[in-house]
Amino acid sequence: MRIPAGVDDGQRIKLKGRGGAGRNGGEIGDLYVIVHVDRDGIFGRDGKNLTINVPVTFAEATLGTKLTVPTLDGNPVTLKIPAGTPTGKVFRVKGRGVATKKVTGDLLVTVQVDVPTKITNEQRDALEAMAAAFPAAPRDYLGV
């Protein structure tokens, strides 16, 4: 049995004439196979698009960086992340998703700013100095 490229989870494939015998000597029926696609540890699926979450540091998100991102075909792509990129920002890499006979989806790269849970005293001092240098009130619009 050949499973076509780009098959979706839950998709039904018909195998004509491969089912059980018909009643009272009737024709052999068709066999329907329901495909279940295993989850990947790196990529997710959204139709023909592949999704991937890529962690970046606070400094990379603030200053900008270049990321090397894996792809399904094994040929990584380099993605330029501009300065000031917020967590949750999605970048589209055209034509690097799931390929079928008719179309190829895209790779959707979601940036996730990695916030450290443990920092040294030196790092804390640096962050406090930065916070003082960039006074901001991002919650003012809440009015509380």
URRA-V359154 format. One record per backbone hydrogen bond with DSSP energy under -1.0 kcal/mol. NH is the residue of the N-H (numbers start at 1). CO is the residue of the C=O. E is the energy in kcal/mol with one decimal. If there is no record, write none. Layout:
nh = {NH/NH}
co = {CO/CO}
e = {E/E}
This chain:
nh = {7/10/11/13/15/18/19/22/26/29/31/33/35/44/46/49/50/51/52/54/56/61/62/63/64/65/67/69/74/77/79/81/84/85/88/89/91/93/96/97/98/100/105/107/108/109/110/111/112/114/124/125/126/127/128/129/130/131/132/133/134/140/142/143}
co = {4/35/8/33/31/15/29/26/23/20/15/13/11/51/49/46/106/44/108/110/112/57/58/59/60/81/79/77/71/69/67/65/61/61/111/86/109/107/93/105/48/103/98/93/50/91/52/89/54/56/120/121/122/123/124/125/126/127/128/129/130/137/139/140}
e = {-1.2/-3.5/-2.0/-3.0/-3.4/-1.7/-2.9/-1.1/-1.2/-3.3/-2.3/-2.8/-2.8/-2.5/-2.8/-1.9/-2.5/-2.2/-2.2/-3.0/-2.3/-2.4/-2.3/-3.1/-2.2/-2.2/-3.0/-3.3/-1.4/-2.5/-3.0/-3.4/-1.2/-1.6/-3.8/-1.6/-3.0/-2.9/-1.2/-2.6/-2.7/-3.0/-2.5/-2.5/-3.4/-3.3/-3.0/-2.6/-2.4/-3.4/-2.4/-2.5/-2.1/-2.5/-2.6/-2.3/-2.1/-2.7/-1.9/-1.6/-1.4/-1.7/-1.9/-1.8}
